[in-house]
Amino acid sequence: MSASEDNEVQVSFVRLDLPAHAVERFRRILSEDEHERAGRLRFRRDADRFVASRGMLRAALSERLGVAPAEVAFAYTPYGRPELAAPFDRSGLRFSVSHSDDLGMFAVCARRRIGADIERLRPPPELEAMVEQVFSPWEQQTLRALPPDLRLPGFFNGWTRKEAYIKAVGLGASYPLTRFSVSLAPGSAVRIEQCDDDPHEAARWTLEALTPAPDYVAAIAIEGRSHRTVFREWKEIAS
């Protein structure tokens, strides 16, 4: 890969509620374990969204790998994060996937850890209890100081940025969310403010906030301090 590709982060936002023929086309390129995972989902809508998401991810990665989408192979970390399996892991490609309702998100880059998260703006049940469970004391204070009309977007700013970071470091839900702080006030600089366990950790990462659609917020966390985000439309593979 060229130096420019090493610096590039490709982000795609895709609608996951597709016509039945498109879902079936994606279903044909999934692996046996992906079929099993879709089959374990209780509702058909959720299963179809999983099939669409994984099928489009395969299509996105296959272009970079130079193979057919059905040939892309995945492995899973002990924390459940999907990554490329051998021999594709030698490509250096890293990716992260997220979805909220029918809007999916993929972020793909080379040779850097990366995490992505997308959420729809809607008041969660027991918001105050969630804030106390997942936000650091600094984040709680910052959120409660916001005007009432900015607290919901401030909450989801913080949530997506924290989720993107823990996906990027690869520890998933095992990472204590209250042990690090991110900016969350609308209009403020997007960054990791501090990590309690390592004062130098924040400088190793870049956070970027994205607005994929009305009433949605998203974020990516990228290892390193320099990258170029490129947005890719995937309409041609969802038709």
C-alpha positions, 0 to 999 in steps of 0.5 A: 500500500502507498503512504497515502493509503496508509494515511487514509480512513475510508468511512461508509454509511449504509442503509440496512433495510434493503429489498428482499432480493438484495438481502438474499444476494448478500446471504449467498456470500456469507459464511456458515458461522455468519448464517448461524449468527443471523439465525440466532436473532429473534426478529427477521428484521434484525437478521436481515440487517445483519446479513446486509451489514456483513454482506456490504462489509465483505464487498468493501473489504474484497475490493481492497483485498482483490478477492471475491466477497465470499472469499473474505475470511474473518476471525474473532478476538476473545472480546468478539471483535471481528478482524481479518483471518489468515491469509488476509490479515497480512494485508494490514487492513483494519476495520470497525463496524457499527449500526443503529436502527437501519443505519450501518457504518464501516470504517476501514484503514491500513496498519492502524487500530480503529474503532467506529460507533454510530447512534441515533439521537433518542432519549435512553431509559434511565439516562441519569443512571447510564451517565453515572455508570459509563461516564467519568466524574469529569464527563458527568460534570461537563454534561450536567453543566450543559443547557438542557437542550444540549444534554442529549446530543452531549450524552451521545457525543460522549457515548459514541466517542467512548465506544469508538475508543474501546473498540479501537483498543480491542478490549470491548466492554471489558474496558472500564468506561469511567477510567477515561474521559472524552470531550462531549460538549457540542461545538467543542474540540473532539478529543480524548481528554485523559486516561487515568491509567496512562497519562500519555495514552490520549496523545496516541489517538485521534477522535473524529466526530461525524454526522451521518444523517439527521438525528444520528451522531457517529465517531471514529477513533484512529491510532496516530495523530494524522489521517485523511477521512474519505467517505465512500458510497455503497449504493452500487452493492445495495441495489 
